Structure formats: structure tokens, C-alpha cells
Amino acid sequence: MNGLLKLAHKTIKENIFHDRVVAAFEGLGIEHKEYLHVWPRDSLMVALELKNSNPLLAKKIVETILSLPTENGLFYQRYELDGTPDAKA
């Protein structure tokens, strides 16, 4: 595995919380404590990229994202870590 791919995997692993991909590059609660959200679109794109290298994690991410509440079948833009829609989005 080349260096860039290793860095990408490390970044993804550091930004997964309860099987959700979290937008906070520094890791949970370190630098961007006030900006920890789950973005369904981005999470599903990460799962697509992971499907060959870590299919179990990819499946868990997809299942978790698909279990989030929707409105009329559509995802909210972003969610809190507990899975509730972000009221500010």
C-alpha cells in the first residue's frame, strides 16, 4: 500500500465514530470540538471507497447511515453524532 493510500485509511479510521464518518479532520474532540457532524453523502462515498479494502466496515457504515431518520425519504444534510438531524443545517 503506498503512502498516500495509508494516509487516507488512517484519516478515515480517525474520523469514524459509532460507524459514522464524522467531519473533523483532527479526530474526535481535539481541534474541531464544536464541528462534529455526520454527513450521509460523504459517509456513503467513503463506504464506496472502502468496499474493496475493508468490506465489513463499508457495510457497517452503509447500514448505519441508512438507519438515520429521513424526511419524506430524503436524508437531512447532516446529523449530530447521536443520529438526530442537526437543527442548524
PyMOL Python script that loads the backbone (N, CA, C, O; Angstrom):
from pymol import cmd

cmd.read_pdbstr("""\
ATOM      1  N   MET A   1       0.854  -1.176   0.000  1.00  0.00           N
ATOM      2  CA  MET A   1       0.000   0.000   0.000  1.00  0.00           C
ATOM      3  C   MET A   1       0.898   1.237   0.000  1.00  0.00           C
ATOM      4  O   MET A   1       1.802   1.348   0.828  1.00  0.00           O
ATOM      5  N   ASN A   2       0.653   2.161  -0.920  1.00  0.00           N
ATOM      6  CA  ASN A   2       1.515   3.335  -0.990  1.00  0.00           C
ATOM      7  C   ASN A   2       1.206   4.322   0.137  1.00  0.00           C
ATOM      8  O   ASN A   2       0.197   4.188   0.828  1.00  0.00           O
ATOM      9  N   GLY A   3       2.081   5.314   0.316  1.00  0.00           N
ATOM     10  CA  GLY A   3       1.974   6.250   1.425  1.00  0.00           C
ATOM     11  C   GLY A   3       0.693   7.058   1.429  1.00  0.00           C
ATOM     12  O   GLY A   3       0.111   7.280   2.491  1.00  0.00           O
ATOM     13  N   LEU A   4       0.235   7.510   0.255  1.00  0.00           N
ATOM     14  CA  LEU A   4      -0.983   8.313   0.182  1.00  0.00           C
ATOM     15  C   LEU A   4      -2.205   7.488   0.583  1.00  0.00           C
ATOM     16  O   LEU A   4      -3.091   7.975   1.285  1.00  0.00           O
ATOM     17  N   LEU A   5      -2.240   6.245   0.131  1.00  0.00           N
ATOM     18  CA  LEU A   5      -3.354   5.374   0.488  1.00  0.00           C
ATOM     19  C   LEU A   5      -3.367   5.081   1.986  1.00  0.00           C
ATOM     20  O   LEU A   5      -4.428   5.057   2.609  1.00  0.00           O
ATOM     21  N   LYS A   6      -2.185   4.859   2.562  1.00  0.00           N
ATOM     22  CA  LYS A   6      -2.097   4.636   4.013  1.00  0.00           C
ATOM     23  C   LYS A   6      -2.593   5.846   4.786  1.00  0.00           C
ATOM     24  O   LYS A   6      -3.311   5.700   5.775  1.00  0.00           O
ATOM     25  N   LEU A   7      -2.216   7.037   4.345  1.00  0.00           N
ATOM     26  CA  LEU A   7      -2.669   8.260   5.000  1.00  0.00           C
ATOM     27  C   LEU A   7      -4.184   8.402   4.887  1.00  0.00           C
ATOM     28  O   LEU A   7      -4.847   8.793   5.848  1.00  0.00           O
ATOM     29  N   ALA A   8      -4.728   8.085   3.719  1.00  0.00           N
ATOM     30  CA  ALA A   8      -6.186   8.163   3.536  1.00  0.00           C
ATOM     31  C   ALA A   8      -6.900   7.207   4.484  1.00  0.00           C
ATOM     32  O   ALA A   8      -7.894   7.580   5.106  1.00  0.00           O
ATOM     33  N   HIS A   9      -6.399   5.973   4.599  1.00  0.00           N
ATOM     34  CA  HIS A   9      -7.012   4.995   5.510  1.00  0.00           C
ATOM     35  C   HIS A   9      -6.900   5.458   6.960  1.00  0.00           C
ATOM     36  O   HIS A   9      -7.852   5.309   7.726  1.00  0.00           O
ATOM     37  N   LYS A  10      -5.769   6.008   7.343  1.00  0.00           N
ATOM     38  CA  LYS A  10      -5.577   6.498   8.706  1.00  0.00           C
ATOM     39  C   LYS A  10      -6.563   7.626   9.001  1.00  0.00           C
ATOM     40  O   LYS A  10      -7.168   7.656  10.072  1.00  0.00           O
ATOM     41  N   THR A  11      -6.725   8.540   8.071  1.00  0.00           N
ATOM     42  CA  THR A  11      -7.647   9.657   8.254  1.00  0.00           C
ATOM     43  C   THR A  11      -9.074   9.164   8.393  1.00  0.00           C
ATOM     44  O   THR A  11      -9.816   9.632   9.256  1.00  0.00           O
ATOM     45  N   ILE A  12      -9.459   8.225   7.552  1.00  0.00           N
ATOM     46  CA  ILE A  12     -10.815   7.677   7.628  1.00  0.00           C
ATOM     47  C   ILE A  12     -11.038   7.002   8.976  1.00  0.00           C
ATOM     48  O   ILE A  12     -12.060   7.238   9.620  1.00  0.00           O
ATOM     49  N   LYS A  13     -10.096   6.165   9.412  1.00  0.00           N
ATOM     50  CA  LYS A  13     -10.247   5.458  10.689  1.00  0.00           C
ATOM     51  C   LYS A  13     -10.367   6.429  11.859  1.00  0.00           C
ATOM     52  O   LYS A  13     -11.129   6.180  12.793  1.00  0.00           O
ATOM     53  N   GLU A  14      -9.622   7.532  11.818  1.00  0.00           N
ATOM     54  CA  GLU A  14      -9.664   8.500  12.906  1.00  0.00           C
ATOM     55  C   GLU A  14     -10.957   9.309  12.923  1.00  0.00           C
ATOM     56  O   GLU A  14     -11.262   9.974  13.912  1.00  0.00           O
ATOM     57  N   ASN A  15     -11.705   9.254  11.845  1.00  0.00           N
ATOM     58  CA  ASN A  15     -12.924  10.043  11.754  1.00  0.00           C
ATOM     59  C   ASN A  15     -14.173   9.178  11.677  1.00  0.00           C
ATOM     60  O   ASN A  15     -15.192   9.595  11.127  1.00  0.00           O
ATOM     61  N   ILE A  16     -14.091   7.979  12.226  1.00  0.00           N
ATOM     62  CA  ILE A  16     -15.269   7.113  12.325  1.00  0.00           C
ATOM     63  C   ILE A  16     -15.648   7.007  13.789  1.00  0.00           C
ATOM     64  O   ILE A  16     -14.821   6.693  14.645  1.00  0.00           O
ATOM     65  N   PHE A  17     -16.902   7.274  14.055  1.00  0.00           N
ATOM     66  CA  PHE A  17     -17.418   7.262  15.411  1.00  0.00           C
ATOM     67  C   PHE A  17     -18.774   6.584  15.379  1.00  0.00           C
ATOM     68  O   PHE A  17     -19.682   7.065  14.700  1.00  0.00           O
ATOM     69  N   HIS A  18     -18.934   5.495  16.086  1.00  0.00           N
ATOM     70  CA  HIS A  18     -20.185   4.719  16.070  1.00  0.00           C
ATOM     71  C   HIS A  18     -20.606   4.382  14.640  1.00  0.00           C
ATOM     72  O   HIS A  18     -21.774   4.533  14.280  1.00  0.00           O
ATOM     73  N   ASP A  19     -19.658   3.929  13.833  1.00  0.00           N
ATOM     74  CA  ASP A  19     -19.907   3.520  12.450  1.00  0.00           C
ATOM     75  C   ASP A  19     -20.426   4.652  11.569  1.00  0.00           C
ATOM     76  O   ASP A  19     -21.101   4.406  10.569  1.00  0.00           O
ATOM     77  N   ARG A  20     -20.114   5.874  11.936  1.00  0.00           N
ATOM     78  CA  ARG A  20     -20.465   7.025  11.112  1.00  0.00           C
ATOM     79  C   ARG A  20     -19.183   7.788  10.809  1.00  0.00           C
ATOM     80  O   ARG A  20     -18.307   7.902  11.667  1.00  0.00           O
ATOM     81  N   VAL A  21     -19.072   8.305   9.602  1.00  0.00           N
ATOM     82  CA  VAL A  21     -17.916   9.121   9.251  1.00  0.00           C
ATOM     83  C   VAL A  21     -18.205  10.537   9.721  1.00  0.00           C
ATOM     84  O   VAL A  21     -19.216  11.134   9.352  1.00  0.00           O
ATOM     85  N   VAL A  22     -17.309  11.063  10.533  1.00  0.00           N
ATOM     86  CA  VAL A  22     -17.503  12.357  11.170  1.00  0.00           C
ATOM     87  C   VAL A  22     -16.592  13.390  10.516  1.00  0.00           C
ATOM     88  O   VAL A  22     -15.429  13.110  10.226  1.00  0.00           O
ATOM     89  N   ALA A  23     -17.126  14.576  10.287  1.00  0.00           N
ATOM     90  CA  ALA A  23     -16.344  15.664   9.695  1.00  0.00           C
ATOM     91  C   ALA A  23     -15.565  16.375  10.791  1.00  0.00           C
ATOM     92  O   ALA A  23     -16.073  17.306  11.416  1.00  0.00           O
ATOM     93  N   ALA A  24     -14.354  15.948  11.019  1.00  0.00           N
ATOM     94  CA  ALA A  24     -13.455  16.579  11.987  1.00  0.00           C
ATOM     95  C   ALA A  24     -12.072  15.996  11.776  1.00  0.00           C
ATOM     96  O   ALA A  24     -11.706  15.013  12.420  1.00  0.00           O
ATOM     97  N   PHE A  25     -11.311  16.584  10.895  1.00  0.00           N
ATOM     98  CA  PHE A  25     -10.041  16.006  10.478  1.00  0.00           C
ATOM     99  C   PHE A  25      -9.104  15.713  11.643  1.00  0.00           C
ATOM    100  O   PHE A  25      -8.357  14.735  11.602  1.00  0.00           O
ATOM    101  N   GLU A  26      -9.131  16.539  12.675  1.00  0.00           N
ATOM    102  CA  GLU A  26      -8.196  16.380  13.785  1.00  0.00           C
ATOM    103  C   GLU A  26      -8.511  15.180  14.672  1.00  0.00           C
ATOM    104  O   GLU A  26      -7.705  14.820  15.530  1.00  0.00           O
ATOM    105  N   GLY A  27      -9.647  14.568  14.481  1.00  0.00           N
ATOM    106  CA  GLY A  27     -10.067  13.478  15.356  1.00  0.00           C
ATOM    107  C   GLY A  27     -11.071  13.996  16.364  1.00  0.00           C
ATOM    108  O   GLY A  27     -11.205  15.207  16.544  1.00  0.00           O
ATOM    109  N   LEU A  28     -11.757  13.116  17.004  1.00  0.00           N
ATOM    110  CA  LEU A  28     -12.872  13.475  17.872  1.00  0.00           C
ATOM    111  C   LEU A  28     -12.477  14.382  19.025  1.00  0.00           C
ATOM    112  O   LEU A  28     -11.666  14.016  19.876  1.00  0.00           O
ATOM    113  N   GLY A  29     -13.059  15.559  19.037  1.00  0.00           N
ATOM    114  CA  GLY A  29     -12.941  16.454  20.171  1.00  0.00           C
ATOM    115  C   GLY A  29     -11.616  17.151  20.360  1.00  0.00           C
ATOM    116  O   GLY A  29     -11.447  17.857  21.354  1.00  0.00           O
ATOM    117  N   ILE A  30     -10.679  16.992  19.468  1.00  0.00           N
ATOM    118  CA  ILE A  30      -9.368  17.595  19.687  1.00  0.00           C
ATOM    119  C   ILE A  30      -9.379  19.064  19.271  1.00  0.00           C
ATOM    120  O   ILE A  30      -9.256  19.950  20.117  1.00  0.00           O
ATOM    121  N   GLU A  31      -9.521  19.320  18.003  1.00  0.00           N
ATOM    122  CA  GLU A  31      -9.398  20.676  17.489  1.00  0.00           C
ATOM    123  C   GLU A  31     -10.755  21.267  17.123  1.00  0.00           C
ATOM    124  O   GLU A  31     -11.031  22.429  17.418  1.00  0.00           O
ATOM    125  N   HIS A  32     -11.587  20.476  16.489  1.00  0.00           N
ATOM    126  CA  HIS A  32     -12.859  20.973  15.984  1.00  0.00           C
ATOM    127  C   HIS A  32     -14.015  20.432  16.817  1.00  0.00           C
ATOM    128  O   HIS A  32     -14.979  19.891  16.276  1.00  0.00           O
ATOM    129  N   LYS A  33     -13.917  20.576  18.097  1.00  0.00           N
ATOM    130  CA  LYS A  33     -14.888  20.008  19.021  1.00  0.00           C
ATOM    131  C   LYS A  33     -16.318  20.453  18.708  1.00  0.00           C
ATOM    132  O   LYS A  33     -17.256  19.670  18.852  1.00  0.00           O
ATOM    133  N   GLU A  34     -16.484  21.696  18.285  1.00  0.00           N
ATOM    134  CA  GLU A  34     -17.822  22.213  18.018  1.00  0.00           C
ATOM    135  C   GLU A  34     -18.338  21.797  16.645  1.00  0.00           C
ATOM    136  O   GLU A  34     -19.478  22.113  16.302  1.00  0.00           O
ATOM    137  N   TYR A  35     -17.542  21.108  15.862  1.00  0.00           N
ATOM    138  CA  TYR A  35     -17.939  20.784  14.495  1.00  0.00           C
ATOM    139  C   TYR A  35     -17.853  19.281  14.239  1.00  0.00           C
ATOM    140  O   TYR A  35     -17.163  18.833  13.323  1.00  0.00           O
ATOM    141  N   LEU A  36     -18.539  18.540  15.031  1.00  0.00           N
ATOM    142  CA  LEU A  36     -18.580  17.092  14.843  1.00  0.00           C
ATOM    143  C   LEU A  36     -19.953  16.722  14.304  1.00  0.00           C
ATOM    144  O   LEU A  36     -20.923  16.650  15.059  1.00  0.00           O
ATOM    145  N   HIS A  37     -20.032  16.491  13.023  1.00  0.00           N
ATOM    146  CA  HIS A  37     -21.285  16.137  12.379  1.00  0.00           C
ATOM    147  C   HIS A  37     -21.084  14.932  11.473  1.00  0.00           C
ATOM    148  O   HIS A  37     -19.964  14.607  11.079  1.00  0.00           O
ATOM    149  N   VAL A  38     -22.185  14.284  11.156  1.00  0.00           N
ATOM    150  CA  VAL A  38     -22.193  13.161  10.232  1.00  0.00           C
ATOM    151  C   VAL A  38     -22.854  13.645   8.943  1.00  0.00           C
ATOM    152  O   VAL A  38     -23.982  14.140   8.959  1.00  0.00           O
ATOM    153  N   TRP A  39     -22.158  13.500   7.856  1.00  0.00           N
ATOM    154  CA  TRP A  39     -22.666  13.887   6.546  1.00  0.00           C
ATOM    155  C   TRP A  39     -22.978  12.603   5.779  1.00  0.00           C
ATOM    156  O   TRP A  39     -22.046  11.909   5.370  1.00  0.00           O
ATOM    157  N   PRO A  40     -24.252  12.259   5.568  1.00  0.00           N
ATOM    158  CA  PRO A  40     -24.583  10.985   4.915  1.00  0.00           C
ATOM    159  C   PRO A  40     -23.936  10.814   3.547  1.00  0.00           C
ATOM    160  O   PRO A  40     -23.407   9.744   3.245  1.00  0.00           O
ATOM    161  N   ARG A  41     -23.969  11.847   2.719  1.00  0.00           N
ATOM    162  CA  ARG A  41     -23.395  11.732   1.377  1.00  0.00           C
ATOM    163  C   ARG A  41     -21.917  11.371   1.452  1.00  0.00           C
ATOM    164  O   ARG A  41     -21.454  10.457   0.769  1.00  0.00           O
ATOM    165  N   ASP A  42     -21.189  12.092   2.284  1.00  0.00           N
ATOM    166  CA  ASP A  42     -19.752  11.843   2.397  1.00  0.00           C
ATOM    167  C   ASP A  42     -19.470  10.465   2.988  1.00  0.00           C
ATOM    168  O   ASP A  42     -18.545   9.775   2.560  1.00  0.00           O
ATOM    169  N   SER A  43     -20.274  10.071   3.976  1.00  0.00           N
ATOM    170  CA  SER A  43     -20.099   8.745   4.587  1.00  0.00           C
ATOM    171  C   SER A  43     -20.298   7.639   3.569  1.00  0.00           C
ATOM    172  O   SER A  43     -19.539   6.670   3.540  1.00  0.00           O
ATOM    173  N   LEU A  44     -21.317   7.783   2.733  1.00  0.00           N
ATOM    174  CA  LEU A  44     -21.580   6.749   1.738  1.00  0.00           C
ATOM    175  C   LEU A  44     -20.490   6.726   0.660  1.00  0.00           C
ATOM    176  O   LEU A  44     -20.158   5.662   0.138  1.00  0.00           O
ATOM    177  N   MET A  45     -19.942   7.878   0.331  1.00  0.00           N
ATOM    178  CA  MET A  45     -18.830   7.913  -0.630  1.00  0.00           C
ATOM    179  C   MET A  45     -17.596   7.226  -0.051  1.00  0.00           C
ATOM    180  O   MET A  45     -16.886   6.520  -0.766  1.00  0.00           O
ATOM    181  N   VAL A  46     -17.340   7.428   1.234  1.00  0.00           N
ATOM    182  CA  VAL A  46     -16.221   6.746   1.894  1.00  0.00           C
ATOM    183  C   VAL A  46     -16.463   5.238   1.886  1.00  0.00           C
ATOM    184  O   VAL A  46     -15.546   4.461   1.620  1.00  0.00           O
ATOM    185  N   ALA A  47     -17.693   4.827   2.176  1.00  0.00           N
ATOM    186  CA  ALA A  47     -18.015   3.392   2.177  1.00  0.00           C
ATOM    187  C   ALA A  47     -17.759   2.782   0.800  1.00  0.00           C
ATOM    188  O   ALA A  47     -17.248   1.667   0.699  1.00  0.00           O
ATOM    189  N   LEU A  48     -18.112   3.508  -0.255  1.00  0.00           N
ATOM    190  CA  LEU A  48     -17.838   3.007  -1.609  1.00  0.00           C
ATOM    191  C   LEU A  48     -16.345   2.796  -1.824  1.00  0.00           C
ATOM    192  O   LEU A  48     -15.933   1.803  -2.424  1.00  0.00           O
ATOM    193  N   GLU A  49     -15.541   3.725  -1.337  1.00  0.00           N
ATOM    194  CA  GLU A  49     -14.087   3.601  -1.485  1.00  0.00           C
ATOM    195  C   GLU A  49     -13.527   2.458  -0.637  1.00  0.00           C
ATOM    196  O   GLU A  49     -12.536   1.833  -1.015  1.00  0.00           O
ATOM    197  N   LEU A  50     -14.155   2.188   0.501  1.00  0.00           N
ATOM    198  CA  LEU A  50     -13.670   1.142   1.405  1.00  0.00           C
ATOM    199  C   LEU A  50     -14.129  -0.260   1.013  1.00  0.00           C
ATOM    200  O   LEU A  50     -13.612  -1.244   1.543  1.00  0.00           O
ATOM    201  N   LYS A  51     -15.082  -0.368   0.102  1.00  0.00           N
ATOM    202  CA  LYS A  51     -15.698  -1.676  -0.158  1.00  0.00           C
ATOM    203  C   LYS A  51     -14.709  -2.768  -0.555  1.00  0.00           C
ATOM    204  O   LYS A  51     -14.955  -3.943  -0.283  1.00  0.00           O
ATOM    205  N   ASN A  52     -13.606  -2.407  -1.187  1.00  0.00           N
ATOM    206  CA  ASN A  52     -12.623  -3.420  -1.569  1.00  0.00           C
ATOM    207  C   ASN A  52     -11.585  -3.684  -0.488  1.00  0.00           C
ATOM    208  O   ASN A  52     -11.142  -4.819  -0.316  1.00  0.00           O
ATOM    209  N   SER A  53     -11.194  -2.642   0.241  1.00  0.00           N
ATOM    210  CA  SER A  53     -10.140  -2.823   1.236  1.00  0.00           C
ATOM    211  C   SER A  53     -10.675  -3.247   2.600  1.00  0.00           C
ATOM    212  O   SER A  53      -9.977  -3.932   3.347  1.00  0.00           O
ATOM    213  N   ASN A  54     -11.897  -2.851   2.934  1.00  0.00           N
ATOM    214  CA  ASN A  54     -12.474  -3.214   4.231  1.00  0.00           C
ATOM    215  C   ASN A  54     -13.992  -3.341   4.072  1.00  0.00           C
ATOM    216  O   ASN A  54     -14.736  -2.473   4.528  1.00  0.00           O
ATOM    217  N   PRO A  55     -14.451  -4.416   3.428  1.00  0.00           N
ATOM    218  CA  PRO A  55     -15.877  -4.546   3.132  1.00  0.00           C
ATOM    219  C   PRO A  55     -16.770  -4.588   4.373  1.00  0.00           C
ATOM    220  O   PRO A  55     -17.909  -4.125   4.321  1.00  0.00           O
ATOM    221  N   LEU A  56     -16.277  -5.132   5.486  1.00  0.00           N
ATOM    222  CA  LEU A  56     -17.109  -5.167   6.693  1.00  0.00           C
ATOM    223  C   LEU A  56     -17.357  -3.768   7.234  1.00  0.00           C
ATOM    224  O   LEU A  56     -18.482  -3.442   7.613  1.00  0.00           O
ATOM    225  N   LEU A  57     -16.332  -2.946   7.275  1.00  0.00           N
ATOM    226  CA  LEU A  57     -16.506  -1.571   7.736  1.00  0.00           C
ATOM    227  C   LEU A  57     -17.398  -0.800   6.772  1.00  0.00           C
ATOM    228  O   LEU A  57     -18.261  -0.035   7.202  1.00  0.00           O
ATOM    229  N   ALA A  58     -17.197  -0.997   5.475  1.00  0.00           N
ATOM    230  CA  ALA A  58     -18.035  -0.327   4.480  1.00  0.00           C
ATOM    231  C   ALA A  58     -19.499  -0.685   4.694  1.00  0.00           C
ATOM    232  O   ALA A  58     -20.365   0.187   4.645  1.00  0.00           O
ATOM    233  N   LYS A  59     -19.778  -1.959   4.929  1.00  0.00           N
ATOM    234  CA  LYS A  59     -21.156  -2.410   5.140  1.00  0.00           C
ATOM    235  C   LYS A  59     -21.743  -1.791   6.408  1.00  0.00           C
ATOM    236  O   LYS A  59     -22.898  -1.366   6.410  1.00  0.00           O
ATOM    237  N   LYS A  60     -20.956  -1.738   7.487  1.00  0.00           N
ATOM    238  CA  LYS A  60     -21.441  -1.146   8.738  1.00  0.00           C
ATOM    239  C   LYS A  60     -21.764   0.332   8.559  1.00  0.00           C
ATOM    240  O   LYS A  60     -22.769   0.820   9.076  1.00  0.00           O
ATOM    241  N   ILE A  61     -20.914   1.039   7.828  1.00  0.00           N
ATOM    242  CA  ILE A  61     -21.166   2.465   7.587  1.00  0.00           C
ATOM    243  C   ILE A  61     -22.468   2.640   6.808  1.00  0.00           C
ATOM    244  O   ILE A  61     -23.305   3.464   7.174  1.00  0.00           O
ATOM    245  N   VAL A  62     -22.638   1.874   5.746  1.00  0.00           N
ATOM    246  CA  VAL A  62     -23.858   1.982   4.927  1.00  0.00           C
ATOM    247  C   VAL A  62     -25.093   1.653   5.754  1.00  0.00           C
ATOM    248  O   VAL A  62     -26.081   2.386   5.708  1.00  0.00           O
ATOM    249  N   GLU A  63     -25.049   0.564   6.507  1.00  0.00           N
ATOM    250  CA  GLU A  63     -26.211   0.185   7.322  1.00  0.00           C
ATOM    251  C   GLU A  63     -26.557   1.259   8.340  1.00  0.00           C
ATOM    252  O   GLU A  63     -27.730   1.556   8.567  1.00  0.00           O
ATOM    253  N   THR A  64     -25.535   1.840   8.951  1.00  0.00           N
ATOM    254  CA  THR A  64     -25.770   2.877   9.953  1.00  0.00           C
ATOM    255  C   THR A  64     -26.353   4.128   9.318  1.00  0.00           C
ATOM    256  O   THR A  64     -27.292   4.717   9.854  1.00  0.00           O
ATOM    257  N   ILE A  65     -25.809   4.537   8.187  1.00  0.00           N
ATOM    258  CA  ILE A  65     -26.328   5.726   7.510  1.00  0.00           C
ATOM    259  C   ILE A  65     -27.769   5.479   7.057  1.00  0.00           C
ATOM    260  O   ILE A  65     -28.621   6.357   7.196  1.00  0.00           O
ATOM    261  N   LEU A  66     -28.040   4.306   6.525  1.00  0.00           N
ATOM    262  CA  LEU A  66     -29.406   4.013   6.065  1.00  0.00           C
ATOM    263  C   LEU A  66     -30.411   3.942   7.204  1.00  0.00           C
ATOM    264  O   LEU A  66     -31.617   4.019   6.968  1.00  0.00           O
ATOM    265  N   SER A  67     -29.933   3.796   8.437  1.00  0.00           N
ATOM    266  CA  SER A  67     -30.855   3.753   9.579  1.00  0.00           C
ATOM    267  C   SER A  67     -31.157   5.151  10.136  1.00  0.00           C
ATOM    268  O   SER A  67     -31.982   5.288  11.039  1.00  0.00           O
ATOM    269  N   LEU A  68     -30.499   6.185   9.609  1.00  0.00           N
ATOM    270  CA  LEU A  68     -30.753   7.544  10.093  1.00  0.00           C
ATOM    271  C   LEU A  68     -32.152   8.002   9.693  1.00  0.00           C
ATOM    272  O   LEU A  68     -32.676   7.585   8.660  1.00  0.00           O
ATOM    273  N   PRO A  69     -32.754   8.861  10.514  1.00  0.00           N
ATOM    274  CA  PRO A  69     -34.082   9.368  10.158  1.00  0.00           C
ATOM    275  C   PRO A  69     -34.030  10.218   8.887  1.00  0.00           C
ATOM    276  O   PRO A  69     -33.046  10.907   8.620  1.00  0.00           O
ATOM    277  N   THR A  70     -35.102  10.152   8.120  1.00  0.00           N
ATOM    278  CA  THR A  70     -35.210  10.936   6.892  1.00  0.00           C
ATOM    279  C   THR A  70     -36.514  11.727   6.921  1.00  0.00           C
ATOM    280  O   THR A  70     -37.374  11.510   7.775  1.00  0.00           O
ATOM    281  N   GLU A  71     -36.638  12.629   5.990  1.00  0.00           N
ATOM    282  CA  GLU A  71     -37.892  13.369   5.831  1.00  0.00           C
ATOM    283  C   GLU A  71     -38.396  13.102   4.423  1.00  0.00           C
ATOM    284  O   GLU A  71     -37.746  13.471   3.444  1.00  0.00           O
ATOM    285  N   ASN A  72     -39.556  12.461   4.320  1.00  0.00           N
ATOM    286  CA  ASN A  72     -40.115  12.074   3.023  1.00  0.00           C
ATOM    287  C   ASN A  72     -39.125  11.240   2.211  1.00  0.00           C
ATOM    288  O   ASN A  72     -39.059  11.358   0.988  1.00  0.00           O
ATOM    289  N   GLY A  73     -38.356  10.394   2.905  1.00  0.00           N
ATOM    290  CA  GLY A  73     -37.411   9.516   2.237  1.00  0.00           C
ATOM    291  C   GLY A  73     -36.084  10.157   1.883  1.00  0.00           C
ATOM    292  O   GLY A  73     -35.221   9.504   1.295  1.00  0.00           O
ATOM    293  N   LEU A  74     -35.903  11.428   2.230  1.00  0.00           N
ATOM    294  CA  LEU A  74     -34.661  12.134   1.918  1.00  0.00           C
ATOM    295  C   LEU A  74     -33.842  12.356   3.177  1.00  0.00           C
ATOM    296  O   LEU A  74     -34.387  12.666   4.236  1.00  0.00           O
ATOM    297  N   PHE A  75     -32.532  12.195   3.057  1.00  0.00           N
ATOM    298  CA  PHE A  75     -31.658  12.455   4.199  1.00  0.00           C
ATOM    299  C   PHE A  75     -31.614  13.945   4.497  1.00  0.00           C
ATOM    300  O   PHE A  75     -31.780  14.779   3.607  1.00  0.00           O
ATOM    301  N   TYR A  76     -31.390  14.258   5.751  1.00  0.00           N
ATOM    302  CA  TYR A  76     -31.073  15.635   6.115  1.00  0.00           C
ATOM    303  C   TYR A  76     -29.642  15.891   5.665  1.00  0.00           C
ATOM    304  O   TYR A  76     -28.903  14.951   5.372  1.00  0.00           O
ATOM    305  N   GLN A  77     -29.252  17.153   5.609  1.00  0.00           N
ATOM    306  CA  GLN A  77     -27.908  17.481   5.146  1.00  0.00           C
ATOM    307  C   GLN A  77     -26.849  16.892   6.061  1.00  0.00           C
ATOM    308  O   GLN A  77     -25.863  16.322   5.594  1.00  0.00           O
ATOM    309  N   ARG A  78     -27.053  17.028   7.364  1.00  0.00           N
ATOM    310  CA  ARG A  78     -26.092  16.473   8.318  1.00  0.00           C
ATOM    311  C   ARG A  78     -26.810  16.119   9.610  1.00  0.00           C
ATOM    312  O   ARG A  78     -27.922  16.574   9.879  1.00  0.00           O
ATOM    313  N   TYR A  79     -26.128  15.282  10.407  1.00  0.00           N
ATOM    314  CA  TYR A  79     -26.691  14.764  11.647  1.00  0.00           C
ATOM    315  C   TYR A  79     -25.720  14.993  12.795  1.00  0.00           C
ATOM    316  O   TYR A  79     -24.515  15.142  12.598  1.00  0.00           O
ATOM    317  N   GLU A  80     -26.282  15.016  14.002  1.00  0.00           N
ATOM    318  CA  GLU A  80     -25.457  15.023  15.199  1.00  0.00           C
ATOM    319  C   GLU A  80     -24.892  13.616  15.387  1.00  0.00           C
ATOM    320  O   GLU A  80     -25.335  12.677  14.726  1.00  0.00           O
ATOM    321  N   LEU A  81     -23.931  13.467  16.274  1.00  0.00           N
ATOM    322  CA  LEU A  81     -23.315  12.158  16.493  1.00  0.00           C
ATOM    323  C   LEU A  81     -24.307  11.113  16.989  1.00  0.00           C
ATOM    324  O   LEU A  81     -24.117   9.919  16.757  1.00  0.00           O
ATOM    325  N   ASP A  82     -25.361  11.551  17.668  1.00  0.00           N
ATOM    326  CA  ASP A  82     -26.341  10.595  18.185  1.00  0.00           C
ATOM    327  C   ASP A  82     -27.348  10.165  17.118  1.00  0.00           C
ATOM    328  O   ASP A  82     -28.241   9.367  17.399  1.00  0.00           O
ATOM    329  N   GLY A  83     -27.213  10.686  15.900  1.00  0.00           N
ATOM    330  CA  GLY A  83     -28.088  10.290  14.804  1.00  0.00           C
ATOM    331  C   GLY A  83     -29.277  11.204  14.592  1.00  0.00           C
ATOM    332  O   GLY A  83     -30.046  10.991  13.654  1.00  0.00           O
ATOM    333  N   THR A  84     -29.454  12.211  15.426  1.00  0.00           N
ATOM    334  CA  THR A  84     -30.560  13.150  15.212  1.00  0.00           C
ATOM    335  C   THR A  84     -30.140  14.182  14.167  1.00  0.00           C
ATOM    336  O   THR A  84     -28.967  14.545  14.077  1.00  0.00           O
ATOM    337  N   PRO A  85     -31.103  14.649  13.382  1.00  0.00           N
ATOM    338  CA  PRO A  85     -30.778  15.681  12.388  1.00  0.00           C
ATOM    339  C   PRO A  85     -30.245  16.936  13.080  1.00  0.00           C
ATOM    340  O   PRO A  85     -30.716  17.310  14.154  1.00  0.00           O
ATOM    341  N   ASP A  86     -29.273  17.573  12.463  1.00  0.00           N
ATOM    342  CA  ASP A  86     -28.709  18.805  13.005  1.00  0.00           C
ATOM    343  C   ASP A  86     -29.701  19.930  12.763  1.00  0.00           C
ATOM    344  O   ASP A  86     -30.019  20.249  11.618  1.00  0.00           O
ATOM    345  N   ALA A  87     -30.186  20.524  13.832  1.00  0.00           N
ATOM    346  CA  ALA A  87     -31.201  21.577  13.741  1.00  0.00           C
ATOM    347  C   ALA A  87     -30.689  22.824  13.020  1.00  0.00           C
ATOM    348  O   ALA A  87     -31.481  23.599  12.484  1.00  0.00           O
ATOM    349  N   LYS A  88     -29.379  23.016  13.005  1.00  0.00           N
ATOM    350  CA  LYS A  88     -28.803  24.216  12.376  1.00  0.00           C
ATOM    351  C   LYS A  88     -28.566  24.039  10.876  1.00  0.00           C
ATOM    352  O   LYS A  88     -28.244  25.001  10.179  1.00  0.00           O
ATOM    353  N   ALA A  89     -28.725  22.812  10.382  1.00  0.00           N
ATOM    354  CA  ALA A  89     -28.433  22.568   8.966  1.00  0.00           C
ATOM    355  C   ALA A  89     -29.601  22.988   8.090  1.00  0.00           C
ATOM    356  O   ALA A  89     -29.536  22.856   6.868  1.00  0.00           O
TER     357      ALA A  89
END
""", "prot")
cmd.dss("prot")
cmd.show_as("cartoon", "prot")
cmd.util.cbc("prot")
cmd.orient("prot")
